[in-house]
Amino acid sequence: MHTITLQIYNSDALKTLKTLENKRLIGIVNNSEIDSLALPGEPLSITEFKNCISEAESSPTVSLKFAIDKWESKRKQLQKITK
């Protein structure tokens, strides 16, 4: 099982997802409790922002070569799925 968060702007797209849900191919969670700075939401306070920066600075890093290799692998997987 995979969980994704979507912002849907088109009513036809939403109808399509509802159809898939009715066929029990997907499940729709209306209120996701995902707390990600990459998603729209309330602005951070200065303290929260400073904490976020501190966490990012103290987190382990990966080499650029590793990141590129990982992306190449994922890109190939996505290309196989979409063909």
C-alpha positions in Angstrom: 0.0 0.0 0.0 1.2 3.5 -0.8 -0.2 6.8 0.4 0.0 10.0 -1.7 -1.3 13.5 -1.1 -2.9 15.3 -4.0 -4.3 18.7 -4.6 -7.1 18.2 -7.2 -8.2 21.3 -9.1 -10.5 19.7 -11.7 -13.9 18.3 -10.8 -13.7 15.6 -13.6 -10.4 14.3 -12.0 -12.1 14.1 -8.6 -15.0 12.2 -10.2 -12.5 9.8 -11.7 -10.9 9.2 -8.3 -14.4 8.7 -6.7 -15.1 6.1 -9.4 -11.9 4.2 -8.6 -12.8 4.4 -4.9 -16.3 2.9 -5.6 -14.6 0.0 -7.4 -12.5 -0.5 -4.3 -9.3 0.1 -6.3 -8.2 3.0 -4.1 -9.2 4.6 -0.8 -9.6 8.3 -0.2 -8.5 9.7 3.1 -10.2 13.1 3.5 -8.2 14.5 6.4 -4.6 13.5 6.1 -2.4 14.5 9.1 0.7 15.0 7.0 3.0 17.6 8.4 5.4 18.6 5.6 7.0 21.9 4.9 6.8 21.1 1.2 3.0 21.2 1.3 0.7 24.3 1.6 -0.4 25.2 5.1 0.1 27.6 7.9 3.3 29.6 8.0 6.0 28.7 10.4 6.9 30.7 13.4 10.4 32.0 13.7 11.2 29.4 16.3 9.8 26.6 14.2 11.8 27.8 11.2 15.0 27.9 13.3 14.3 24.4 14.5 13.8 23.2 10.9 17.1 24.7 9.8 18.9 23.2 12.8 17.5 19.8 12.0 18.5 20.1 8.3 22.0 21.2 9.2 22.5 18.3 11.6 20.9 15.6 9.3 23.3 13.3 7.5 24.1 14.2 3.9 24.6 12.1 0.8 27.1 12.7 -2.0 26.0 14.3 -5.2 27.1 11.1 -7.1 24.8 8.9 -4.8 21.9 11.3 -5.4 22.3 11.3 -9.1 22.6 7.5 -9.2 19.5 7.1 -7.1 17.6 9.5 -9.3 18.7 7.7 -12.5 17.4 4.4 -11.0 14.1 5.9 -10.0 13.7 7.7 -13.4 14.2 4.3 -15.2 11.5 2.7 -13.0 9.1 5.5 -13.7 9.8 5.3 -17.5 9.0 1.6 -17.4 5.8 2.2 -15.6 4.6 4.9 -17.9 5.3 3.1 -21.2 
